[in-house]
């Protein structure tokens, strides 16, 4: 039997029935990813499997470094084959790391290759993948279509002109590609020089001179309107923690003016500015009827030497341990008091915060929409079997699993869509084990089948109004 077989990760008859009858083959709504809109629009053809698989994949880079692979074979100038060979050498040592499952799922589902990747099979797999990538059926848009992806939401800065989204809309290929609002750079006043450069770019696309905080919010409102006109329905924020300090508008203006004078803000000023900024962004989302996502708990660019050498998003971020509860509750309470609390999904990077965020979300549900506030899928370092099971258990124990909007790729790769299959298999196995143990009534199988369909597809379609 092949390693990746039809009942992979399905431990009993109930899990197998739920997966094959209700989850398998459903369309995919990838409501948060980091695919390049330009690469989608240009229907990228990958040079080889190394570009597709190892280019920019900091998950694999971390594993290779941990296996003693020199940087020249990871981000350096070694040949595509040499880099792939080093990845193949790493694979046997990656057993029980999610990369082992993901890589073999992708080989099976994308390329139809059932062999286990290891040094002995590396050359054969390298050449077979490269031959297929040279064909039209393995260009970027075809890879997205292959997995029945109905909607893709990319991650886009307010200063982006969204020209690639316009190009895609003008040349549809069967998948709706929409922007998602990610205003992190507009909040990043800790580096005045870089921030002022960003304000120039933002002001140009918004047609605004940004000389005050009020100007900034006006420019962002214009861009928010533009994103909405391009089909945007959700925002996303990458945060170390929540911010909800008390502040006055005059204080925020003074902090902004100091930044324009190249004076870096102090910790209390940073906290006040972030508190004001995030509140104003959340009000915009609520007024548009968007959903908002908060990814909290990352500490970034920790290896100073490698950050200077390679820049951000190269495998040197980690799990933070800042407190979230007090500021998070204050933040959402203010919005609720103003009737400006949008649909909200909360993601944690520290596993200690699963239960915390699940309870926080349900503290602010108001009966206006099923699952309006909810704990999001297992994110980043938690996006693996154990992390998914823990997230599902926390959500089930403290909320309503049946209202969960399900999985996303959060990926820069065109072939990460088997992660949806991986999640669906784990979901069905969790429910299947409960059925086998008598924790769920077998008489309710029709409802449980519908729950699987909803979590896998229907809930996201309704929640985001796609």
C-alpha positions as CSV (number, residue, x, y, z in Angstrom):
1,X,0.0,0.0,0.0
2,X,1.2,3.5,-0.8
3,X,2.2,5.7,2.1
4,X,-0.5,8.3,1.1
5,X,-3.5,6.1,0.5
6,X,-7.3,6.7,0.4
7,X,-7.7,6.2,4.1
8,X,-4.6,8.1,5.2
9,X,-5.1,9.3,8.8
10,X,-8.6,7.9,9.1
11,X,-8.6,5.6,12.0
12,X,-12.0,3.9,11.9
13,X,-15.0,3.2,9.8
14,X,-16.9,6.4,11.0
15,X,-13.9,8.6,10.1
16,X,-13.7,7.0,6.7
17,X,-17.4,7.4,6.0
18,X,-17.4,11.0,7.0
19,X,-14.4,11.9,4.9
20,X,-15.3,10.0,1.7
21,X,-19.0,10.7,1.8
22,X,-19.0,14.4,2.9
23,X,-15.5,16.0,2.9
24,X,-13.6,14.6,-0.1
25,X,-14.0,16.5,-3.3
26,X,-15.7,19.6,-1.8
27,X,-14.6,22.9,-3.3
28,X,-12.0,25.0,-1.4
29,X,-12.4,28.5,-0.2
30,X,-8.8,29.8,0.7
31,X,-9.8,32.9,2.5
32,X,-6.3,33.7,3.7
33,X,-3.1,33.1,1.8
34,X,0.1,34.8,0.6
35,X,0.1,33.8,-3.0
36,X,1.5,36.5,-5.3
37,X,-1.3,38.1,-7.3
38,X,1.3,38.9,-10.0
39,X,2.2,35.2,-10.3
40,X,-1.4,34.3,-10.6
41,X,-2.2,36.9,-13.2
42,X,0.9,36.0,-15.3
43,X,0.0,32.3,-14.9
44,X,3.5,31.5,-13.7
45,X,5.3,28.5,-15.2
46,X,7.8,27.2,-12.7
47,X,11.3,26.4,-13.9
48,X,11.6,23.3,-11.8
49,X,10.4,21.7,-8.6
50,X,13.1,23.5,-6.6
51,X,11.7,26.9,-7.4
52,X,8.1,25.7,-6.7
53,X,8.9,23.7,-3.5
54,X,11.9,25.4,-1.9
55,X,11.8,28.9,-3.2
56,X,10.6,31.1,-0.2
57,X,9.4,28.1,1.9
58,X,10.9,29.0,5.3
59,X,9.3,25.9,6.8
60,X,11.6,23.7,4.7
61,X,14.5,26.1,5.3
62,X,14.3,25.7,9.0
63,X,14.2,21.9,8.7
64,X,17.2,21.9,6.4
65,X,19.2,24.2,8.7
66,X,18.3,21.9,11.6
67,X,19.6,18.9,9.6
68,X,23.0,20.6,9.2
69,X,22.5,21.8,5.6
70,X,24.8,24.8,4.8
71,X,22.9,28.0,3.8
72,X,24.4,28.0,0.3
73,X,22.1,25.0,-0.4
74,X,19.1,26.7,1.1
75,X,19.0,30.4,0.1
76,X,22.4,30.5,-1.7
77,X,23.5,30.1,-5.2
78,X,23.8,26.3,-5.5
79,X,22.0,24.7,-8.5
80,X,18.4,23.6,-8.4
81,X,19.4,19.9,-8.3
82,X,21.9,20.4,-5.5
83,X,19.3,22.2,-3.4
84,X,16.6,19.6,-4.1
85,X,19.1,16.8,-3.3
86,X,19.7,18.4,0.1
87,X,16.0,18.5,0.8
88,X,15.7,14.9,-0.2
89,X,18.5,14.1,2.2
90,X,16.6,15.9,5.0
91,X,13.3,14.2,4.4
92,X,13.9,10.9,6.2
93,X,15.0,13.0,9.3
94,X,11.7,15.0,9.1
95,X,9.5,12.1,10.1
96,X,6.8,13.3,12.5
97,X,7.4,16.9,11.3
98,X,4.3,18.1,9.3
99,X,6.6,18.7,6.4
100,X,6.9,14.9,5.9
101,X,3.1,14.6,5.5
102,X,2.7,17.7,3.5
103,X,5.5,16.9,1.1
104,X,4.2,13.4,0.3
105,X,0.7,14.7,0.0
106,X,1.8,17.2,-2.6
107,X,3.9,14.6,-4.5
108,X,0.8,12.3,-4.6
109,X,-2.0,14.9,-5.2
110,X,-0.1,17.3,-7.5
111,X,2.3,15.0,-9.4
112,X,0.8,11.5,-9.0
113,X,4.0,10.3,-7.4
114,X,3.5,7.7,-4.7
115,X,7.2,7.0,-3.9
116,X,8.7,8.1,-0.6
117,X,11.2,11.0,-1.1
118,X,14.7,10.1,0.1
119,X,18.2,10.2,-1.4
120,X,17.6,7.0,-3.4
121,X,14.5,8.3,-5.1
122,X,15.5,12.0,-5.4
123,X,16.8,12.1,-8.9
124,X,13.9,10.2,-10.3
125,X,11.3,12.4,-8.5
126,X,13.2,15.6,-9.5
127,X,13.1,14.7,-13.1
128,X,9.5,13.5,-13.2
129,X,8.3,16.7,-11.4
130,X,10.3,18.9,-13.7
131,X,8.9,17.2,-16.8
132,X,5.4,17.8,-15.6
133,X,6.1,21.4,-14.6
134,X,7.1,22.1,-18.2
135,X,3.5,21.5,-19.4
136,X,0.5,23.8,-19.5
137,X,-1.3,21.6,-16.9
138,X,1.2,22.6,-14.3
139,X,1.1,26.4,-14.7
140,X,0.0,28.5,-11.7
141,X,-3.7,28.9,-12.7
142,X,-4.1,25.2,-13.6
143,X,-2.6,24.1,-10.3
144,X,-5.2,26.3,-8.5
145,X,-8.1,24.8,-10.6
146,X,-6.8,21.3,-10.1
147,X,-7.9,21.4,-6.5
148,X,-11.3,23.0,-7.1
149,X,-10.4,26.3,-5.5
150,X,-13.4,28.5,-5.7
151,X,-12.1,31.6,-4.0
152,X,-8.5,32.8,-3.1
153,X,-8.0,35.8,-0.9
154,X,-4.5,37.2,-1.1
155,X,-2.8,39.5,1.5
156,X,-2.5,43.1,0.2
157,X,-1.2,46.3,1.6
158,X,-3.4,49.4,1.4
159,X,-0.8,51.1,-0.8
160,X,-1.0,48.3,-3.4
161,X,-2.7,49.5,-6.7
162,X,-4.2,46.0,-7.1
163,X,-3.4,46.0,-10.8
164,X,-2.8,42.3,-10.8
165,X,-6.2,41.7,-9.3
166,X,-7.7,43.8,-12.1
167,X,-5.9,41.8,-14.7
168,X,-7.1,38.5,-13.2
169,X,-10.7,39.9,-13.1
170,X,-10.4,40.8,-16.7
171,X,-9.1,37.4,-17.7
172,X,-11.0,35.0,-15.4
173,X,-9.7,31.4,-15.2
174,X,-12.4,29.8,-13.0
175,X,-11.3,30.8,-9.5
176,X,-12.3,34.1,-7.9
177,X,-9.1,36.0,-6.7
178,X,-9.9,38.8,-4.2
179,X,-7.7,41.1,-2.2
180,X,-7.6,41.2,1.6
181,X,-6.7,44.3,3.6
182,X,-3.5,44.0,5.6
183,X,-2.6,47.5,7.0
184,X,0.3,46.4,9.3
185,X,2.8,48.8,7.6
186,X,0.5,51.8,8.2
187,X,0.8,51.1,11.9
188,X,4.6,50.5,12.0
189,X,5.7,53.9,13.4
190,X,8.6,52.3,15.4
191,X,11.0,53.0,12.5
192,X,10.3,56.7,11.5
193,X,12.5,56.6,8.4
194,X,10.8,53.5,6.9
195,X,7.4,54.7,8.0
196,X,7.8,58.1,6.3
197,X,8.8,56.4,3.1
198,X,5.7,54.2,3.3
199,X,3.5,57.3,3.9
200,X,4.7,58.8,0.7
201,X,3.7,55.7,-1.2
202,X,0.4,55.5,0.5
203,X,-0.3,59.2,-0.1
204,X,0.4,58.9,-3.8
205,X,-2.1,56.1,-4.4
206,X,-4.7,57.8,-2.1
207,X,-4.2,61.2,-3.6
208,X,-3.6,62.7,-0.2
209,X,-0.8,64.7,1.5
210,X,-0.3,62.8,4.8
211,X,0.8,65.3,7.4
212,X,-1.3,64.2,10.3
213,X,-3.0,61.2,11.8
214,X,-6.3,62.5,10.6
215,X,-4.8,62.6,7.0
216,X,-3.6,59.0,7.5
217,X,-7.1,57.8,8.4
218,X,-8.6,59.7,5.5
219,X,-6.1,58.2,3.1
220,X,-6.8,54.7,4.5
221,X,-10.6,55.2,4.2
222,X,-10.1,56.0,0.5
223,X,-8.0,52.9,0.0
224,X,-10.5,50.8,2.1
225,X,-13.3,52.0,-0.3
226,X,-11.1,51.1,-3.3
227,X,-10.4,47.6,-1.9
228,X,-14.1,47.1,-1.4
229,X,-14.8,48.1,-5.0
230,X,-12.3,45.3,-6.0
231,X,-14.3,42.7,-4.1
232,X,-12.4,42.7,-0.7
233,X,-14.5,41.4,2.1
234,X,-12.0,40.8,4.9
235,X,-9.0,42.3,6.7
236,X,-6.1,40.8,8.5
237,X,-3.7,42.0,11.1
238,X,-0.4,40.5,12.3
239,X,0.1,41.5,15.9
240,X,2.4,40.6,18.8
241,X,-0.5,41.2,21.1
242,X,-3.7,43.2,21.3
243,X,-3.6,47.0,22.1
244,X,-6.3,48.8,24.0
245,X,-4.8,51.7,26.0
246,X,-6.7,54.8,26.8
247,X,-5.8,57.7,24.5
248,X,-7.0,61.1,23.3
249,X,-7.0,62.2,19.7
250,X,-4.6,65.0,20.5
251,X,-2.1,62.5,21.9
252,X,-2.2,60.4,18.8
253,X,-1.6,63.5,16.6
254,X,1.4,64.5,18.8
255,X,2.9,61.0,18.5
256,X,2.4,61.1,14.7
257,X,4.0,64.5,14.4
258,X,7.0,63.3,16.4
259,X,7.4,60.4,14.0
260,X,7.4,62.8,11.0
261,X,10.2,64.6,12.8
262,X,12.2,61.4,12.9
263,X,11.7,60.9,16.7
264,X,11.1,57.2,17.5
265,X,8.1,56.7,19.8
266,X,8.6,55.3,23.3
267,X,6.8,52.1,24.5
268,X,3.7,53.9,25.9
269,X,3.4,56.1,22.8
270,X,3.6,53.0,20.6
271,X,0.9,51.3,22.7
272,X,-1.4,54.3,22.5
273,X,-0.9,54.7,18.7
274,X,-1.5,51.0,18.0
275,X,-4.6,51.1,20.2
276,X,-6.0,54.1,18.2
277,X,-5.0,52.7,14.8
278,X,-6.5,49.2,15.4
279,X,-9.7,50.7,16.7
280,X,-10.1,52.9,13.6
281,X,-9.4,50.0,11.3
282,X,-11.9,47.8,13.1
283,X,-14.6,50.6,12.8
284,X,-14.0,50.7,9.0
285,X,-14.4,47.0,8.7
286,X,-17.6,47.0,10.7
287,X,-19.1,49.8,8.6
288,X,-18.3,47.8,5.4
289,X,-19.6,44.5,6.8
290,X,-16.2,42.9,6.3
291,X,-14.8,40.1,8.5
292,X,-11.6,40.9,10.4
293,X,-8.8,38.5,11.3
294,X,-6.3,38.9,14.1
295,X,-3.1,36.8,14.1
296,X,-1.5,37.3,17.4
297,X,1.6,35.9,19.1
298,X,4.6,36.1,16.7
299,X,8.0,37.5,17.6
300,X,9.8,38.2,14.4
301,X,13.3,38.5,12.9
302,X,15.0,37.1,16.0
303,X,18.3,36.0,14.5
304,X,19.9,39.4,13.9
305,X,22.8,38.1,11.9
306,X,20.5,36.2,9.5
307,X,18.0,39.0,9.3
308,X,20.7,41.4,8.1
309,X,21.8,38.8,5.6
310,X,18.5,37.5,4.2
311,X,15.8,39.9,5.4
312,X,12.3,39.0,6.8
313,X,10.3,35.8,6.3
314,X,13.3,33.6,5.9
315,X,12.7,31.3,8.9
316,X,13.8,33.2,11.9
317,X,10.4,34.1,13.5
318,X,9.2,32.3,16.6
319,X,6.3,32.0,19.1
320,X,5.9,34.9,21.5
321,X,4.5,34.7,25.0
322,X,3.0,38.2,25.7
323,X,-0.3,38.4,27.7
324,X,-3.4,38.8,25.5
325,X,-6.5,38.6,27.7
326,X,-6.8,42.0,29.3
327,X,-6.1,44.2,26.3
328,X,-8.0,41.9,23.9
329,X,-11.2,42.1,26.0
330,X,-10.8,45.9,26.3
331,X,-10.3,46.2,22.6
332,X,-13.4,44.2,21.6
333,X,-15.5,45.7,24.5
334,X,-15.0,49.2,23.1
335,X,-16.1,48.1,19.7
336,X,-19.1,46.3,21.0
337,X,-20.2,49.3,23.1
338,X,-20.1,51.4,19.9
339,X,-21.9,48.8,17.8
340,X,-18.8,48.6,15.6
341,X,-17.8,45.0,16.2
342,X,-17.4,43.1,12.9
343,X,-17.3,39.4,12.3
344,X,-14.0,38.4,13.9
345,X,-11.6,35.4,13.7
346,X,-8.8,35.1,16.3
347,X,-5.6,33.1,15.6
348,X,-2.9,32.3,18.2
349,X,0.7,31.2,17.6
350,X,1.2,30.2,21.2
351,X,-0.7,27.0,22.0
352,X,-1.3,28.2,25.5
353,X,-3.7,30.8,24.0
354,X,-6.2,28.4,22.2
355,X,-8.6,28.3,25.1
356,X,-8.0,32.0,26.0
357,X,-9.0,33.2,22.5
358,X,-11.9,30.7,22.2
359,X,-13.4,32.2,25.4
360,X,-12.6,35.7,24.4
361,X,-14.4,35.3,21.1
362,X,-17.5,33.9,22.7
363,X,-17.6,36.7,25.2
364,X,-18.6,39.0,22.4
365,X,-21.0,36.9,20.3
366,X,-24.2,38.9,20.1
367,X,-26.7,36.6,18.3
368,X,-26.5,38.6,15.0
369,X,-24.7,35.9,13.0
370,X,-23.8,32.3,13.7
371,X,-20.2,32.1,14.7
372,X,-19.7,35.8,14.4
373,X,-16.7,35.7,16.8
374,X,-14.6,32.6,16.7
375,X,-11.3,30.9,17.2
376,X,-9.5,30.5,13.9
377,X,-7.7,27.5,12.5
378,X,-4.3,26.3,13.8
379,X,-1.8,28.9,12.6
380,X,1.9,28.6,11.4
381,X,3.9,26.6,13.9
382,X,0.6,25.1,15.1
383,X,-0.5,24.1,11.6
384,X,0.2,20.4,12.1
385,X,-1.7,17.4,13.3
386,X,-1.3,18.0,17.0
387,X,-2.0,21.7,16.7
388,X,-5.1,21.1,14.6
389,X,-6.5,18.6,17.1
390,X,-5.9,20.9,20.0
391,X,-7.5,23.8,18.1
392,X,-10.5,21.6,17.3
393,X,-10.8,20.4,20.9
394,X,-10.5,23.9,22.3
395,X,-13.2,25.3,19.9
396,X,-15.4,22.3,20.6
397,X,-15.2,22.6,24.4
398,X,-15.7,26.3,24.6
399,X,-17.7,27.1,21.5
400,X,-19.6,25.6,18.6
401,X,-17.4,23.5,16.3
402,X,-20.3,23.2,13.9
403,X,-20.0,27.0,13.1
404,X,-16.3,26.9,12.4
405,X,-15.2,28.4,9.1
406,X,-12.5,25.8,8.7
407,X,-9.1,25.7,7.0
408,X,-7.0,28.0,5.0
409,X,-3.5,27.6,3.5
410,X,-1.8,30.8,4.8
411,X,0.8,29.8,2.2
412,X,2.9,31.3,-0.6
413,X,2.9,28.0,-2.5
414,X,0.6,27.1,-5.4
415,X,0.6,23.5,-4.3
416,X,-0.4,23.9,-0.6
417,X,-4.0,23.0,-1.2
418,X,-3.6,19.4,0.0
419,X,-3.4,21.1,3.5
420,X,-7.2,21.4,3.1
421,X,-7.4,17.7,2.6
422,X,-5.1,17.1,5.6
423,X,-7.3,19.2,7.8
424,X,-10.5,17.5,6.5
425,X,-9.0,14.1,7.3
426,X,-8.1,15.2,10.8
427,X,-11.5,16.7,11.3
428,X,-13.3,13.5,10.2
429,X,-10.9,11.4,12.4
430,X,-11.7,13.5,15.5
431,X,-15.4,13.1,14.9
432,X,-15.0,9.4,13.9
433,X,-13.2,8.6,17.2
434,X,-15.9,10.3,19.2
435,X,-18.5,8.2,17.4
436,X,-16.6,5.0,18.0
437,X,-16.2,5.9,21.7
438,X,-19.9,6.6,22.1
439,X,-19.3,10.3,22.7
440,X,-21.5,11.3,19.8
441,X,-24.8,9.5,19.0
442,X,-24.6,7.4,15.9
443,X,-28.3,8.2,15.3
444,X,-27.2,11.7,14.4
445,X,-24.9,10.7,11.5
446,X,-26.9,12.8,9.0
447,X,-26.3,16.0,11.1
448,X,-22.6,15.1,11.6
449,X,-22.2,14.6,7.9
450,X,-23.7,18.0,7.3
451,X,-21.4,19.5,10.0
452,X,-18.4,18.1,8.1
453,X,-19.6,19.7,4.9
454,X,-20.3,23.0,6.6
455,X,-16.9,23.2,8.3
456,X,-15.1,22.1,5.1
457,X,-16.9,24.6,2.8
458,X,-20.3,25.9,3.5
459,X,-19.6,27.9,6.6
460,X,-16.8,30.0,5.0
461,X,-19.0,30.6,1.9
462,X,-21.8,32.0,4.1
463,X,-19.5,33.8,6.7
464,X,-17.6,35.8,4.1
465,X,-20.6,36.1,1.7
466,X,-18.6,34.8,-1.3
